[in-house]
């Protein structure tokens, strides 16, 4: 099977559904292909948030630090989107993201995307509305996991 280029991949991904060719081309110019070995962190809580990732293959655990350990709040698999802190000042990661398996992704440069969104408010709104859906899904999943862990056990 031939690997799709970023330009070929984006139009078929649900996150980008409804964006026109010009918008997809602008986004593709902010993107690169990346690969992470199992156990590697895509990003770490508190560090500068400078990207978001569309997973092409693999699995990523979204974790938070609790005391001396870590708690998995959610997992992301192929075709999932990871990372929204690049969009929210002060642009710091709010969670850790660790590749559980070998993972390949399209990485989008946050500064490049913010610049494109400032220049084209319609694109900015379209991207923001998609990121908000991802945020909502992630927050709901984290809530369910935390309730499982710390909910009323009486």
Secondary structure as UniProt FT lines:
FT   HELIX           6..10
FT   TURN            11..12
FT   HELIX           14..16
FT   TURN            17..18
FT   HELIX           21..28
FT   TURN            29..30
FT   STRAND          31..36
FT   TURN            38..39
FT   STRAND          41..43
FT   TURN            45..46
FT   STRAND          51..57
FT   STRAND          59..66
FT   TURN            67..68
FT   STRAND          69..77
FT   TURN            78..79
FT   STRAND          81..82
FT   HELIX           85..87
FT   TURN            89..90
FT   STRAND          96..99
FT   STRAND          103..109
FT   HELIX           110..119
FT   HELIX           121..150
//
